[in-house]
Amino acid sequence: MSQISHHCAFSDAETLRAWRRARRKILWSLILLTAATFVLLCSAVETGGDSPMLMYLYCLLAAPPVLWIAALSRRQDQLKGMKRVLEAYPWQDVTPAPVRMPKADGSGHGAEYKRLHIPDPDEPEKNVTVVARRAAPGPKWRRALRKASEQGFQFAGDPRFGGVIALRGRPDYLLAVLPRHEFRNVQGRPKGVSEAAWHRARSAWISGEPVTEELAREFDR
C-alpha cells in the first residue's frame, strides 16, 4: 500500500509513534552492538599472536553482543511485517481470554510463546487460537501478554493468517501473533475465508502465499 487508510491502525497517531519508536530503538541498539562487537573482535585479532588467552577472552566477550544482534534482527523483521498489517487493518477490541504457557517438550520447560483467542472475522461465534511470537530478549513481552489476558487487548489483522496485538488504549508495545496452524505456501483462497478477508490478508502479505515480485507490485501500486 502506498497510502495509509483512514480506517487502519496506523491512522491512530499513538500507534504510528509507537511503531516508529520501536524501530528507532532497535536500529540504534544494532548500531551500538555492532560497534562493540567490531571493537572486541579487532582486539582479539591484535592480541592473538602475543596472548592467545587474551584473544579467547575477547572472543568470549563478543558472544553476548552477537546473540543480542541476532535477537534484535528478528524483532526488526517483525516490525517490517507489522507495518503492512497496521496499514491494512483497524484495531479491534478483544475481551480478556486465557493465556497459557504450553510445554515445548517432555522436559517440563515452557515454550517461548503464549496463546490468545480471537474471534474469526467470517464466523465471530468461533475463536481462532493465535500464538504470540517472542518479541525480544527480556520479560517485557511476557508481562504484556499477561496484562492482555487479564485486561483485554487490541488486535489488528486476521487471526487465521496473523496480526498485531497491543494493550487496550496503550499501543506502546506491539507484539506479532500467528495462528496456531499457519497457512503456508497456499494456492488460492482457503476454504472458509471470504473474498474480502482474503484480499485484505494478501494486501498485508500475511496470506501465506510466497511473496513474489508480481504480488508486491500488485499491492504497492
DAKA-V47346 format. One line per field, one symbol per residue. ss: DSSP state (H for helix, E for strand, L for the rest). psi: psi as a letter, one per 30 degrees, with the letter a starting at -180 (. if undefined). burial: # if it has 24 or more other C-alpha atoms within 12 Angstrom, else .. A space follows every 10 residues. Layout:
ss=???
psi=???
burial=???
This chain:
ss=LLLLLLLLHH HLHHHHHHHH HHHHHHHHHH HHHHHHHHHH HHHHHHHHLL LHHHHHHHHH HHHHHHHHHH HHHHHHHHHH HHHHHHHHLL LEEELLLLLL LLELLLLLLE LLLEEEEEEL LLLLLLEEEE EELLLLLLLH HHHHHHHHHH HLEEEEEELL LEEEEEELLE EEEEEEEEEL LLLLLLLLLL LLLLHHHHHH HHHLLLLLLL LLHHHHHHHH L
psi=kfkkkfhlef fjeeeeeeee eeeeeeeeee eeeeeeeeee eeeeeefeee jeeeeeeeee ffeeeeeeee efeeeeeeee eeeeefffkl kkkklklkkl jlkeagffkl lhllklkkkk efiffkkkkl kkkkelklfe eeeeeeeefe fllkkkajff elaklllkgi hfjkkkllle jkkkhljlkl kfkleeeeee eefghgffkk jleeeeeeff .
burial=#......### .#..##.### .##..#..## ..##.##..# #.##...... .......##. .#..##.##. .##.##.### ########## ##.#..#.## .......... ..######## #......### ######.... ##.######. .######### ########.# ########## ..#....... ..#...#### #########. .......... .
